[in-house]
Amino acid sequence: MLNIRSRLTYQFMALATAILLIFSVGVYFFSRLYLEKRFYKRLQERAITTTTLLFDLNAADTTVMKLVNISDRELLTDESIAVYNERLKKVVFSANQANSLTAEVFIPLLQGNPQTIYKRFNQYQIIGVKVKNGNDTNWVFVSAIDTNGNDALEDLRKILLVMILVGILLLGISGWFFADKALAPMSGIIKQVNQIFPDNIENRVEHPNRSDEIGLLVATFNQLLDRTEDALVMQKMFIANVSHELKNPLTKIYSQIEVTLLQKRNVEDYEQDFRSLQQDTRTLIQLTNTLLNLANTVVSPDSIQKAPIRVDELLWDAKMQLKKWHDDYVIELNFNDFPDNEELLIVQGSEASLKIVFMNLMDNACKFSENNSAKVDFSVTNTHIIIQVFNKGAVIPEADLPYIFRPFYRSNATAKAAHGHGVGLAIVSQILRLHQGEISVTSVKEGTTFKVVLPNQSSSGE
């Protein structure tokens, strides 16, 4: 494969060479036309001179060629002059009898009523001029070889060929130089990129001109580095938080087993230890399942299979499922302005994924409320379904609101209120994004409200 510099050079050479060839062909073609026209004019002048000598001055046949040659300083190569009489149907005068081309070529062309005839036959250029002499009509034919014109065209061909070859050489050198100059910034960019590694991912590629094409490429690459840096930072935080979250229950399980094995105990003590181990194992399983849900929504977004879902029924299912796990939760569902058109209650999505969204939101609302209670308001517009989950609990500081949907982020206000891993809202945000939905949060002294907006089936079908 050719590199860009070579391709640019060859393309520049091909384009310029094509233009040069077209120009050279044009010069040669119009030069040839000019030389032919000039030579035909000379032949015409000799034909007129011959007519004057033969018919006006009645010069003898033997002196006509001498007088014609005297009238033109430059002799013509292999010249032939002939006069053809239409009435007699024969040649009445001919110079250079050895060359009979004139009569042979032109006599068959005398049909019609032309005044002048031009003809090229092999190397010969021939002209025929119609002349009236009393009642007779004569044709004066003059033919010759334009040796000087042919020599001039041959010299012109050689000059153009040499100039084209020299031009191609100069075009190749200049094209390579300008391509090298145009691509010189790329070498610096490649050098800068090769010096960027994960440990200095904060570095960016520099280019003096941000408005040209290379500058736009550098800006795009720097944006890619920004996203890569964010991903690496999130990955580091994810690994650190996962390690920390897994370490606590595993350490606790190991410590309990180690203490249990120190001495023999009665059945009641063993049951108590096993119950504690069961709770820690359940916490570990819950964390693992949560991490798997997060990984599935982030790594494989296309794996979610979508189908029509009644959101009001899914809310009831989520509530009942959550109540089975936490019978002390109090969840109030309010369906405001319930529509007559059931199509407005349907969204295109994954039932399992959206159920995780609603269960997470209701679980968080109850878990971080003062009395394990939450209020869910359901409303519908012509294009969207709106779910608002409200609870009365600790106020989330305004500075923490932009970060609560990041994995493992926990506000100080909520971290002290209840146990959690800081992953649930990240899963909620990702699932809603895959469903073209939105989520927002407001937290004031009266309580905290999470607002979910999903496009219904009628909006998705437009």
C-alpha positions as CSV (number, residue, x, y, z in Angstrom):
1,M,0.0,0.0,0.0
2,L,1.2,3.5,-0.9
3,N,1.4,6.1,1.9
4,I,-0.5,9.3,1.6
5,R,2.6,11.3,0.5
6,S,3.2,9.0,-2.4
7,R,-0.5,9.0,-3.4
8,L,-0.7,12.8,-3.3
9,T,2.5,13.0,-5.4
10,Y,1.2,10.5,-8.0
11,Q,-2.2,12.1,-8.1
12,F,-0.7,15.6,-8.5
13,M,1.6,14.3,-11.2
14,A,-1.2,12.5,-13.0
15,L,-3.5,15.6,-13.0
16,A,-0.7,18.0,-14.0
17,T,0.6,15.7,-16.7
18,A,-2.9,15.3,-18.1
19,I,-3.3,19.1,-18.3
20,L,0.2,19.4,-19.9
21,L,-0.6,16.7,-22.5
22,I,-3.9,18.3,-23.4
23,F,-2.1,21.7,-23.7
24,S,0.7,20.1,-25.9
25,V,-1.8,18.3,-28.1
26,G,-3.7,21.5,-28.5
27,V,-0.6,23.4,-29.5
28,Y,0.4,20.7,-32.0
29,F,-3.1,20.5,-33.5
30,F,-3.5,24.2,-34.0
31,S,0.1,24.6,-35.3
32,R,-0.7,21.9,-37.9
33,L,-3.9,23.7,-38.9
34,Y,-2.0,27.0,-39.2
35,L,0.7,25.5,-41.4
36,E,-1.8,23.7,-43.6
37,K,-3.8,26.9,-44.0
38,R,-0.7,28.9,-44.9
39,F,0.5,26.2,-47.4
40,Y,-2.9,26.1,-49.0
41,K,-2.8,29.9,-49.4
42,R,0.6,29.6,-51.2
43,L,-0.8,26.9,-53.5
44,Q,-3.8,29.2,-54.2
45,E,-1.5,32.1,-55.0
46,R,0.5,29.9,-57.5
47,A,-2.8,28.7,-59.0
48,I,-3.9,32.4,-59.6
49,T,-0.5,33.2,-61.0
50,T,-0.7,30.3,-63.4
51,T,-4.2,31.4,-64.5
52,T,-2.9,34.9,-65.2
53,L,0.0,33.7,-67.2
54,L,-1.9,31.2,-69.3
55,F,-5.2,33.0,-70.0
56,D,-4.5,36.7,-69.6
57,L,-0.9,37.0,-70.8
58,N,-1.0,33.9,-73.1
59,A,2.5,32.8,-72.0
60,A,4.0,29.8,-73.5
61,D,3.7,26.5,-71.7
62,T,7.4,26.2,-71.3
63,T,7.8,29.5,-69.5
64,V,4.8,29.2,-67.1
65,M,6.7,27.2,-64.5
66,K,9.7,29.5,-64.7
67,L,7.6,32.6,-64.2
68,V,5.6,31.0,-61.4
69,N,8.8,30.0,-59.6
70,I,10.2,33.5,-60.1
71,S,7.0,35.0,-58.4
72,D,7.7,32.8,-55.3
73,R,11.1,33.0,-53.7
74,E,10.7,29.6,-52.0
75,L,10.5,26.5,-54.3
76,L,7.9,23.9,-53.5
77,T,8.8,20.2,-53.2
78,D,7.5,17.9,-56.0
79,E,5.2,20.7,-57.3
80,S,2.7,19.9,-60.0
81,I,0.5,22.3,-61.9
82,A,-2.3,21.2,-64.2
83,V,-5.2,22.9,-66.0
84,Y,-8.3,20.8,-66.8
85,N,-10.9,22.0,-69.3
86,E,-14.4,20.9,-68.5
87,R,-15.7,21.3,-72.0
88,L,-12.9,19.3,-73.6
89,K,-12.8,16.9,-70.7
90,K,-9.0,16.8,-70.7
91,V,-5.9,18.4,-69.2
92,V,-4.9,21.2,-71.4
93,F,-1.7,22.1,-69.4
94,S,0.5,20.1,-67.1
95,A,3.8,20.8,-65.5
96,N,5.7,17.9,-63.9
97,Q,4.2,15.1,-66.1
98,A,5.8,12.5,-63.9
99,N,3.4,13.5,-61.1
100,S,-0.1,12.7,-62.4
101,L,-1.7,12.8,-58.9
102,T,-3.5,16.1,-59.4
103,A,-5.8,15.0,-62.2
104,E,-6.3,11.5,-60.8
105,V,-7.4,12.9,-57.4
106,F,-9.4,15.9,-58.3
107,I,-11.2,15.2,-61.6
108,P,-13.7,12.7,-59.8
109,L,-14.5,15.5,-57.3
110,L,-15.7,18.1,-59.9
111,Q,-19.4,17.2,-59.4
112,G,-21.5,20.1,-58.2
113,N,-20.5,23.7,-58.5
114,P,-17.6,24.4,-56.0
115,Q,-15.3,27.3,-56.6
116,T,-12.3,25.9,-54.7
117,I,-11.4,22.4,-53.7
118,Y,-8.9,21.4,-51.0
119,K,-7.6,17.9,-50.7
120,R,-4.8,16.0,-48.9
121,F,-3.5,12.8,-50.5
122,N,-0.7,11.0,-48.6
123,Q,2.0,13.7,-48.2
124,Y,0.6,15.9,-50.9
125,Q,-1.6,19.0,-50.4
126,I,-3.7,19.8,-53.4
127,I,-5.9,22.8,-54.3
128,G,-8.2,23.3,-57.2
129,V,-9.4,26.7,-58.4
130,K,-12.3,27.2,-60.8
131,V,-11.5,29.8,-63.5
132,K,-13.9,31.2,-66.2
133,N,-12.2,32.0,-69.6
134,G,-14.8,33.2,-72.0
135,N,-17.2,30.3,-72.6
136,D,-14.7,27.7,-71.2
137,T,-14.5,26.6,-67.6
138,N,-11.1,25.6,-66.5
139,W,-9.8,24.1,-63.3
140,V,-6.3,25.0,-62.1
141,F,-4.8,22.3,-59.9
142,V,-1.7,22.8,-57.9
143,S,-0.1,20.1,-55.6
144,A,3.1,19.9,-53.6
145,I,4.6,18.6,-50.5
146,D,5.0,21.0,-47.6
147,T,8.5,20.0,-46.6
148,N,9.2,23.0,-44.4
149,G,5.9,22.6,-42.6
150,N,6.5,18.9,-42.0
151,D,10.0,19.7,-40.7
152,A,8.5,22.4,-38.4
153,L,5.9,20.0,-37.0
154,E,8.6,17.3,-36.5
155,D,10.7,19.8,-34.6
156,L,7.6,20.9,-32.6
157,R,6.8,17.3,-31.7
158,K,10.4,16.8,-30.4
159,I,10.2,20.0,-28.4
160,L,6.9,19.2,-26.8
161,L,8.0,15.6,-26.0
162,V,11.2,16.9,-24.2
163,M,9.2,19.6,-22.4
164,I,6.6,17.0,-21.3
165,L,9.3,14.7,-19.9
166,V,11.0,17.6,-18.2
167,G,7.7,18.8,-16.9
168,I,6.8,15.4,-15.5
169,L,10.2,15.2,-13.7
170,L,9.7,18.7,-12.2
171,L,6.1,17.9,-11.3
172,G,7.3,14.7,-9.4
173,I,9.9,16.6,-7.5
174,S,7.6,19.6,-6.7
175,G,4.7,17.2,-5.8
176,W,6.8,15.2,-3.4
177,F,8.1,18.4,-1.8
178,F,4.7,20.0,-1.4
179,A,3.1,16.7,-0.2
180,D,5.9,16.4,2.4
181,K,5.4,20.0,3.5
182,A,1.6,19.5,3.7
183,L,2.0,16.3,5.8
184,A,4.8,17.5,8.0
185,P,2.4,18.2,10.9
186,M,1.3,14.6,10.8
187,S,4.8,13.4,11.8
188,G,4.7,15.6,14.8
189,I,1.2,14.4,15.7
190,I,2.3,10.7,15.3
191,K,5.2,11.4,17.6
192,Q,3.0,13.0,20.2
193,V,0.4,10.2,20.0
194,N,3.2,7.5,20.5
195,Q,4.2,9.2,23.7
196,I,0.7,8.9,25.3
197,F,0.3,5.9,27.6
198,P,-2.2,5.0,30.4
199,D,0.0,6.6,33.0
200,N,0.0,10.0,31.2
201,I,-3.4,9.8,29.5
202,E,-4.1,13.4,30.6
203,N,-1.7,14.7,27.9
204,R,-3.2,16.0,24.7
205,V,-2.0,16.4,21.1
206,E,-1.0,19.9,20.1
207,H,-1.4,21.5,16.7
208,P,-0.9,25.3,16.0
209,N,-3.7,25.6,13.4
210,R,-7.0,24.4,14.9
211,S,-9.1,25.5,11.9
212,D,-7.6,23.4,9.2
213,E,-8.4,19.7,8.4
214,I,-5.4,18.4,10.5
215,G,-6.5,20.7,13.3
216,L,-10.0,19.2,13.2
217,L,-8.5,15.7,13.2
218,V,-6.4,16.6,16.3
219,A,-9.5,18.1,18.1
220,T,-11.5,14.9,17.3
221,F,-8.6,12.8,18.6
222,N,-8.3,14.9,21.8
223,Q,-12.1,14.3,22.3
224,L,-11.4,10.6,22.0
225,L,-8.7,10.9,24.6
226,D,-11.1,12.8,26.9
227,R,-13.6,9.9,26.7
228,T,-10.8,7.4,27.1
229,E,-9.5,9.2,30.2
230,D,-12.9,9.2,31.7
231,A,-13.3,5.5,31.0
232,L,-10.0,4.7,32.5
233,V,-10.7,6.8,35.6
234,M,-14.1,5.1,35.9
235,Q,-12.5,1.7,35.4
236,K,-10.0,2.4,38.2
237,M,-12.8,3.7,40.5
238,F,-14.9,0.7,39.6
239,I,-12.1,-1.8,40.4
240,A,-11.2,0.0,43.6
241,N,-14.9,0.1,44.8
242,V,-15.6,-3.4,43.8
243,S,-12.5,-4.6,45.6
244,H,-13.6,-2.7,48.7
245,E,-17.2,-3.8,48.5
246,L,-16.2,-7.5,48.0
247,K,-13.5,-7.3,50.7
248,N,-15.8,-6.3,53.5
249,P,-18.3,-9.2,53.4
250,L,-15.5,-11.7,52.5
251,T,-13.4,-10.5,55.5
252,K,-16.4,-10.7,57.7
253,I,-17.3,-14.2,56.6
254,Y,-13.7,-15.4,57.1
255,S,-13.4,-13.8,60.5
256,Q,-16.7,-15.4,61.7
257,I,-15.6,-18.8,60.4
258,E,-12.2,-18.4,62.1
259,V,-13.8,-17.4,65.5
260,T,-16.3,-20.3,65.2
261,L,-13.5,-22.8,64.8
262,L,-11.5,-21.5,67.8
263,Q,-13.6,-23.6,70.2
264,K,-16.5,-25.9,70.4
265,R,-19.9,-24.3,70.8
266,N,-23.4,-25.4,71.5
267,V,-26.1,-25.7,68.8
268,E,-27.6,-22.3,69.5
269,D,-24.2,-20.5,69.0
270,Y,-23.6,-22.4,65.8
271,E,-27.1,-21.4,64.5
272,Q,-26.4,-17.8,65.3
273,D,-23.1,-17.9,63.5
274,F,-24.7,-19.6,60.5
275,R,-27.4,-17.0,60.4
276,S,-24.8,-14.2,60.3
277,L,-22.9,-16.0,57.6
278,Q,-26.1,-16.4,55.7
279,Q,-26.8,-12.7,55.9
280,D,-23.3,-11.8,54.7
281,T,-23.5,-14.4,51.9
282,R,-26.8,-12.9,50.8
283,T,-25.2,-9.4,50.8
284,L,-22.4,-10.7,48.7
285,I,-24.8,-12.4,46.2
286,Q,-26.8,-9.2,46.0
287,L,-23.7,-7.2,45.2
288,T,-22.6,-9.7,42.6
289,N,-26.0,-9.7,40.9
290,T,-26.1,-5.9,40.9
291,L,-22.6,-5.8,39.3
292,L,-23.7,-8.3,36.7
293,N,-26.8,-6.2,35.9
294,L,-24.6,-3.1,35.5
295,A,-22.1,-5.0,33.3
296,N,-25.0,-6.3,31.1
297,T,-26.4,-2.8,30.5
298,V,-23.0,-1.2,29.9
299,V,-21.2,-3.8,27.9
300,S,-24.0,-5.4,26.0
301,P,-26.7,-2.8,25.4
302,D,-27.9,-4.6,22.2
303,S,-28.7,-7.7,24.1
304,I,-31.8,-6.1,25.6
305,Q,-34.9,-7.5,23.8
306,K,-37.8,-5.0,23.6
307,A,-41.5,-5.7,23.5
308,P,-44.7,-3.8,24.3
309,I,-45.1,-3.4,28.1
310,R,-48.0,-2.0,30.2
311,V,-46.1,0.3,32.6
312,D,-48.9,0.6,35.1
313,E,-49.0,-3.2,35.5
314,L,-45.2,-3.4,35.7
315,L,-45.3,-0.9,38.6
316,W,-47.7,-3.1,40.5
317,D,-45.5,-6.2,39.8
318,A,-42.4,-4.3,41.0
319,K,-44.2,-3.1,44.2
320,M,-45.5,-6.6,45.0
321,Q,-42.0,-8.2,44.4
322,L,-40.4,-5.6,46.7
323,K,-43.0,-6.2,49.4
324,K,-42.2,-9.9,49.4
325,W,-38.6,-9.0,50.2
326,H,-39.3,-6.2,52.6
327,D,-42.7,-6.6,54.3
328,D,-42.1,-3.5,56.4
329,Y,-42.0,-1.2,53.3
330,V,-45.0,1.0,52.7
331,I,-45.5,2.0,49.0
332,E,-48.3,4.2,47.8
333,L,-49.2,4.1,44.1
334,N,-51.2,7.0,42.7
335,F,-52.5,6.8,39.1
336,N,-53.4,10.4,38.1
337,D,-55.5,11.2,35.0
338,F,-55.7,7.5,33.9
339,P,-56.1,7.6,30.1
340,D,-59.0,5.9,28.2
341,N,-56.6,5.0,25.4
342,E,-54.5,2.0,26.6
343,E,-51.9,2.6,23.9
344,L,-50.7,5.5,25.9
345,L,-49.8,3.1,28.8
346,I,-47.5,1.0,26.6
347,V,-43.8,1.4,26.1
348,Q,-41.4,-0.6,23.9
349,G,-38.8,-2.1,26.2
350,S,-37.5,-4.9,28.3
351,E,-39.8,-5.9,31.1
352,A,-37.1,-7.4,33.3
353,S,-34.8,-4.3,32.9
354,L,-37.6,-1.7,33.6
355,K,-38.7,-3.8,36.6
356,I,-35.2,-3.4,37.9
357,V,-35.5,0.4,37.4
358,F,-38.8,0.7,39.4
359,M,-37.7,-1.7,42.1
360,N,-34.4,0.2,42.6
361,L,-36.2,3.5,42.8
362,M,-38.8,2.3,45.3
363,D,-36.3,0.4,47.3
364,N,-34.1,3.4,47.7
365,A,-37.0,5.6,48.5
366,C,-38.1,3.3,51.3
367,K,-34.6,2.6,52.5
368,F,-33.6,6.2,52.9
369,S,-37.0,7.5,54.2
370,E,-37.8,8.2,57.8
371,N,-40.5,5.5,58.1
372,N,-39.7,3.0,55.2
373,S,-42.4,4.6,53.0
374,A,-42.5,5.9,49.4
375,K,-45.1,7.6,47.3
376,V,-45.2,6.8,43.5
377,D,-47.2,9.1,41.2
378,F,-48.1,7.8,37.7
379,S,-49.2,10.2,34.9
380,V,-49.5,10.1,31.1
381,T,-49.3,12.6,28.3
382,N,-50.0,12.0,24.6
383,T,-46.3,11.1,24.0
384,H,-44.8,10.2,27.4
385,I,-45.3,8.3,30.6
386,I,-44.1,10.1,33.8
387,I,-43.3,8.3,37.1
388,Q,-42.3,10.3,40.2
389,V,-41.0,8.5,43.3
390,F,-41.1,10.6,46.4
391,N,-39.8,10.0,50.0
392,K,-39.2,12.0,53.1
393,G,-35.6,11.5,54.2
394,A,-32.2,13.2,54.4
395,V,-31.7,16.0,51.9
396,I,-29.2,15.2,49.2
397,P,-26.7,18.1,48.9
398,E,-27.0,20.0,45.7
399,A,-23.3,19.5,45.0
400,D,-23.8,15.7,45.1
401,L,-26.8,15.6,42.7
402,P,-24.7,15.5,39.4
403,Y,-22.8,12.5,40.6
404,I,-25.3,10.2,42.2
405,F,-25.9,8.3,38.9
406,R,-22.2,7.3,38.8
407,P,-21.3,3.8,39.9
408,F,-20.3,3.4,43.6
409,Y,-20.9,7.1,44.3
410,R,-22.6,7.6,47.6
411,S,-23.5,11.0,49.2
412,N,-22.4,11.5,52.8
413,A,-26.0,12.2,53.6
414,T,-27.2,8.9,52.4
415,A,-24.2,6.8,53.2
416,K,-24.8,7.2,57.0
417,A,-28.6,6.6,56.7
418,A,-28.6,3.1,55.3
419,H,-26.3,0.3,53.9
420,G,-25.8,0.2,50.2
421,H,-23.2,-0.2,47.4
422,G,-23.9,2.9,45.3
423,V,-24.6,0.9,42.1
424,G,-28.4,0.9,41.9
425,L,-28.9,4.4,40.4
426,A,-26.1,3.8,37.9
427,I,-28.0,0.8,36.6
428,V,-31.3,2.8,36.6
429,S,-29.7,5.6,34.5
430,Q,-28.1,3.2,32.0
431,I,-31.3,1.2,31.5
432,L,-33.4,4.3,31.0
433,R,-30.8,5.6,28.5
434,L,-31.2,2.4,26.5
435,H,-35.0,3.0,26.5
436,Q,-34.6,6.6,25.3
437,G,-35.9,7.7,28.7
438,E,-34.7,10.3,31.2
439,I,-34.3,10.6,34.9
440,S,-33.9,13.6,37.1
441,V,-33.8,14.3,40.8
442,T,-34.8,17.1,43.1
443,S,-34.0,17.1,46.8
444,V,-35.5,19.8,49.2
445,K,-36.3,20.0,52.8
446,E,-39.8,18.5,52.2
447,G,-38.3,15.4,50.6
448,T,-36.6,13.9,47.5
449,T,-38.2,13.2,44.2
450,F,-36.9,11.0,41.4
451,K,-38.7,11.7,38.1
452,V,-38.6,9.2,35.2
453,V,-39.9,10.1,31.7
454,L,-40.4,7.3,29.1
455,P,-41.7,7.7,25.5
456,N,-44.9,5.7,25.1
457,Q,-45.7,3.5,22.1
458,S,-47.5,6.2,20.2
459,S,-44.4,8.5,20.5
460,S,-42.0,5.7,19.4
461,G,-44.1,4.9,16.4
462,E,-44.1,8.4,15.0
